[in-house]
Amino acid sequence: LGYSLVALQGVFSFTCIFWTWYFVKRAIVKTSQPIFLIMIAIGCFMIVLSIIPIGIQGGYRYVIDDNTGLETEELNDNIGRLDAACMAWPWVYFLGFSLTFSSLFAKLWRIKKIFSAGANFQRTVVQAKDVYYIIIILVGLNVAFMLIWQFVAPLQWHRNVLDTAFGFAIESVGECRPKNTWGWYLAIPPVAFEIIVLIYSLIIAYQARKVPSGLAEKKWILFSVVAIFELALLGVPILVISRDNSSTYYFVRAVILFLQGFTVSVLIFLPKMFMLHL
């Protein structure tokens, strides 16, 4: 299921990128800033691509003694791969999220500047390069947050024994958890940052609500931001409920990640394709 969802998003994102490049001189694409469209397609694919590392699992962190059934001090051979998968998920997800929504945020900011100038009867031209700094700042902050998390208390693979019989484990559960007990606090900055960006995007979209939809495309950007909020509000409680069942927990996480990326890419690209071809 996870690989299928990633493949589906990959095909759609590649199609959107190719379509943007092929029709780059058409008005509907040109006025939407092609470079932002391409970044949105890449970011949505990265969000869904994070499904792959959350499906990687393995045995115990340390080698199990065959005689005692206890963990020794010798690290498992594939523990490096498991630790890498644990940190790969937040890296890929948050970078994809920041790339997608910094592009949407930059588009909204461009709309706001044009609308504000028009409201004051002033003529202005806002090019893509004039809002590049927004993307650089938002993506750069996410990279800084992730680097701090990576070097201070990265996520590591651990398998905990739930039940034993005759001294040997008969039931266990594997999970990624921080190297230090307080490491989860390092996940707060990137999460809080994304929430702030989403809220501010909603505010700007509301302020630009009077801009004609054919020019501003703000309606579909607004729908994209609202969709992510709805997924968060509905998804978090379901994740908490399904936490004790690993298969269900993975399924819910995979579906939420897929819906985040696929919904945004569909809302941003399909209306433009419809207007251009139909």
HELIX and SHEET records of a PDB file:
HELIX    1   1 GLY A    2  TYR A   22  1                                  21    
HELIX    2   2 ALA A   27  LYS A   30  1                                   4    
HELIX    3   3 PRO A   34  LEU A   49  1                                  16    
HELIX    4   4 ILE A   51  ILE A   54  1                                   4    
HELIX    5   5 ILE A   79  ALA A  119  1                                  41    
HELIX    6   6 ALA A  128  VAL A  131  5                                   4    
HELIX    7   7 TYR A  132  VAL A  152  1                                  21    
HELIX    8   8 THR A  181  ALA A  187  5                                   7    
HELIX    9   9 ILE A  188  GLN A  207  1                                  20    
HELIX   10  10 SER A  213  ALA A  216  1                                   4    
HELIX   11  11 LYS A  218  ILE A  241  1                                  24    
HELIX   12  12 SER A  242  ASP A  244  5                                   3    
HELIX   13  13 SER A  246  HIS A  277  1                                  32    
SHEET    1   A 2 TYR A  62  ILE A  64  0                                        
SHEET    2   A 2 GLU A  71  LEU A  75 -1                                        
SHEET    1   B 2 LEU A 155  ALA A 165  0                                        
SHEET    2   B 2 PHE A 168  PRO A 178 -1                                        
END                                                                             
